[in-house]
Amino acid sequence: MTPSGAPRRGIIFILSAPSGAGKTTISRAALNAIGGLEASVSLTTRAPRSGEVDGLDYRFVNEEEFNRRREAGEFAEWAQVFDACYGTPRAALERAVAAGRDILLDIDIQGARQIKRSYPRDAVSIFVLPPSFAELEGRLRRRGTENEEAIARRLRRAREEARAYSEYDYLIINAAIEQSLAQLKAVVEAERLRVARLREEFAPWKS
């Protein structure tokens, strides 16, 4: 039985945002706070950041391995972001949807577009923005992990990406993590109750 209490297909919840908007923080908090929500572990060619665990945050692979999987059609979506590639394994995603399990994808705009095209019935997209561009710049600088050139590049890309919010089903302005998490939880709970998601064999009050 799914978290909604009725048999249905699983839902692919897509979370996207410009770098520094707080998407990863919201995603991690949601996996702990929202029952029945599972993480999709992407593959990436970039090196692990401090605190990241292989197989938990990402599966870290070299470019040769990533390209082999991409050419074999193993990704439901993939994208190159700056100097690294990211991809979502197709088989695990489709098994979860068929079994009625809800999956959270922390992916960029390119990947979100691919998932929406491939799974129009099962995907729900949520875009995250900071309260202002100045706040976004401040968050990137407070990270202390990149030089001025890298920060400027991320800020340019953020302005471009912010225009894509209208392509998404929901928008969260991330001013405070507690409020953003509550809003995401509301989206998840509402989508789980959609009649359109029920399996055809469902018959309420069947004796």
Secondary structure as UniProt FT lines:
FT   TURN            3..4
FT   STRAND          12..16
FT   TURN            19..20
FT   HELIX           23..33
FT   TURN            35..36
FT   STRAND          37..39
FT   STRAND          43..44
FT   TURN            50..51
FT   TURN            55..57
FT   STRAND          58..60
FT   HELIX           63..71
FT   TURN            72..73
FT   STRAND          75..81
FT   TURN            82..83
FT   STRAND          84..89
FT   HELIX           90..98
FT   TURN            99..100
FT   STRAND          102..106
FT   HELIX           109..118
FT   TURN            120..122
FT   STRAND          123..129
FT   HELIX           133..143
FT   HELIX           148..162
FT   HELIX           163..167
FT   STRAND          170..173
FT   HELIX           177..192
FT   HELIX           195..197
FT   TURN            200..201
FT   TURN            204..205
//
